[in-house]
Structure formats: structure tokens, C-alpha cells
Amino acid sequence: MDTLRIVGGRELRGRIVTPGAKNSCLKLLAMSIMASDECVISNVPQVTDVDTMCKLLEALGAKVSNTGPGEVRVDPTTIVSADPPDPLVRKMRASVQVLGPLLARFGEVKMPFPGGCAIGSRPIDLHLRGLSAMGAQVSEEHGYIIVRAPRLVGAEIHLDFPSVGATENLMAAACLASGTTIIRNAAREPEIVDEQNFLVRLGADIRGAGTDTIKVTGVKSLGSTNYSVMPDRIQAGTYMIAAAATRGDVTVTGVVPEHLDALAAKLAETGAAVICSEDSVRVAMGDRPVPIAVKSMPYPGFPTDLQAPIAAYLTVCRGTSTITENIFSNRFRYVDELARMGAHVGVDGRTAIIRGVNELTGARVVAPDLRAGAALVIAGLMARGETTLDGTAHILRGYDDVHGKLASCGGDVELVSDSASAAAAE
Ligand code: UD1
């Protein structure tokens, strides 16, 4: 297992270019299953979750090739199987996103329950109930979900919660159903808009993404397209927080600033200067943060994926901050690791109470999941002395070249590979 070695206390200064959004790219790759010819997807982030999705498509029979830096070509015409294999599905929660596209194309899917970050119970009942409303029969056998629908029919679906993944799966399945599907209480995340744009380019008839009502009128078949993935608002937001946390001055470029409004408002509340231009956001900070209250909410609220990173920043606030997690049940797994670095964080139900300390100190810590890992990187950058972060595989699922990007802005961060650390120990 690789390790991140971080020597804290250096201000980050410079520019960071935002890569394409993992959380959209994964779904575009999955949705390409329904295309009738090759799709070329560009601005693809170099993260391991994308590799996993590509392997999953290959395991189904698709031809997937890297045709240039950040460009992936998918030929779905060779897909023969609608049974995604167990180890790949367990590896990543987002593998469930092949369910809707496979069902729409083949009429029957058998897959194990998906895995992913251990951030609390993550059922897929909303996905399955929506597919049932469209005429699918759902059964469970020996840990597998079997969904059958020789013909999906349009339906009115009201989601109990605006689930991102359920909205995406149902939107995809509805593209090739007969009649019109209306998804109410749909997720409004920008990634859903990106996916609507992709599907429309394939020839789908969809309206409403970005609002809470999405209308999809089924078409007989979809075509093919070239498409560039939207920028990753979560990676961008993580670097904005890192800039403030190190009392630095960083411009994050290639973003859609309005995707980052909720974060920008909270950073400004802490005393940071946040300057947005057409496609970049500059964050500068010269002091310890003013304490704030943060509540994660579905978009356009504060994103749950930035809850842990902002918590790390607030560990040195001048007073007491609170963080309330409203989306997932177990997203405070970073708290014990932050405590090793001198943070004072208590958890009461869905709320973490952070009593600010003067400074953090470097320690050996472990990333328990993807965004908690990002939080520990930020804590390492802030801390006095050296931090060794294990469990980096989690971080590399969603951040590409995190060490290179931080080092380019003056951070003392190094990815030490397994073989290098073994050699050093000898
Ligand atoms: C996606 C993102 C993830 C982000 C999350 C919320 C990807 C690959 N992942 O995850 O980074 O944190 O959106 O913005 O895009 N739920 C149910 N039943 C369901 C589906 C969801 O109860 O069938 C619950 C979940 O347990 C969770 C909440 O709804 O408590 C939100 O989940 P959802 O929006 O579906 O998140 P994901 O799509 O899994």
C-alpha cells in the first residue's frame, strides 16, 4: 500500500487545474452501454474508480481503449453479458449505475449488491422501486439482485429522497422505455445535468435535469457521440479548502463557479477571501478561521463530499464549529484520526462539534474512506511536522495526482510507493 508523506506548515500558493468530474464520468461510461456505436469521452480524470468502471465495461464485453490523455473510447456493440462480475461490483458503489443501462438494453440483469466507501448504510431501494414502477420485476437470490423487464414502460416516479444514483439510473433506463417517465423529487446535482446533455447528444429525449422534475420520453434507439466531462466540483472544492487551511492563496481554474457557491459562502464566513471569475475561484486566507456551522444537504446545499475536508480546516477555528451530516449515516470516520493529530472533535448523532485548537501536529494516520482521506491530507498540510497517511488507495479513487498538484503550489507532499518504503526500511 502506498503512503502519502506530508510535511505541514507551508502555505499553498499558485494555480490548480481542475480535472473532469469522477462522479459524472463514471455514469457517462455506464450510460454508453446504451449507445449503438462508439462513444469517445474526454476530460476523463485519472482516478482508480474510472479504471474500475472501464474494467467493468470490458468484463461485460465492451471494447474500451485510452485514445489520448484523458480520453476513453467505448465500443458497447460487443457487449454480450448483462451480468456484471462480483469482484468489480463490490469494489465500487457506482457500479450499480450499469443496472439501468443494462436493463434498458438487455431486459434482464443479474448483479451482486454494490460495494464502495464505508460511509454508512447505502441501500439501492429507490433505484429498484423506480425500475419496478417502470414494469421491472425485482428479486434477490443468494446475494444477487435480478431485475427483469422485457419491456420497460414510462411511469410517474416520486423519489422519497433526491438520490443522485437513483435519479441517474432511472433517467438512463427511461431513455429506451416506451412512453414518458416523470421523475419527481429528482436530485438536482450538476452531474445530472451533464448526464442529460450526454444522453441528449446520444439522441435521448430528456428535459428538466437540474430541477426536481425530470421528464424522459423513450426513443427506439440511441446513437453515439463525443463528449467532454464537466469539471470536478469536489476536487476543486477540496483544493479551495486546502488553500484556506494553509493560509495560502490558490486559484482553482477550469471550474463552474456556481457549482461551488455553497462552499464559497462558508469559506467567506470563516474569513477567507473568495473571488470568483468566469471559470476560476481564488481563495486566500491569512488567519485561523472564524467558527461556523455547516450542514450537508442535497445540491444546491453544502455537499456531503466536502463535509470531511471542511471539518479538517475547522479544527483550528477560533472557537467552536459544528458540522451536521444530513446525507449519510457514518461519515465521521475521520474524527479519531484527526484526534491523533491533536484535534478536539466530538460526535453527537449526526453532528460533530469541533473545538478549535491552536495547531495540529503531524502523526501517522489512516484514511478510512475517500473524502475522509482528503480531510486528512488537508490536516497534514496544516499540521506542524510530518504526517504519514496510509490507506491512500481510497484517495486515489477520486483525486488524480493529488501530491503533484499540492507540490506544484509549494506543499511538501510525496507519494511513497510500497517498494520505496520497503527499500527505505532495509
Ligand atoms: C453520489 C456520489 C457521492 C455523493 C452522493 C451524495 C457518485 C459516484 N457518488 O452517491 O459521492 O456523496 O451522491 O451527493 O456519484 N439512498 C437510499 N436508497 C437508495 C439510494 C440512496 O436510501 O436507493 C440514500 C443513501 O443511503 C444516502 C442518500 O440516499 O443516505 C443519498 O444517496 P445518493 O444520493 O444515492 O448517493 P450516491 O448516488 O450513492
Boltz pocket constraint, residues with backbone or C-beta under 6 A from the ligand:
constraints:
  - pocket:
      binder: B
      contacts: [[A, 22], [A, 23], [A, 24], [A, 26], [A, 93], [A, 94], [A, 121], [A, 122], [A, 123], [A, 124], [A, 125], [A, 126], [A, 127], [A, 128], [A, 161], [A, 162], [A, 163], [A, 164], [A, 165], [A, 166], [A, 187], [A, 304], [A, 305], [A, 327], [A, 328], [A, 329]]
      max_distance: 6.0
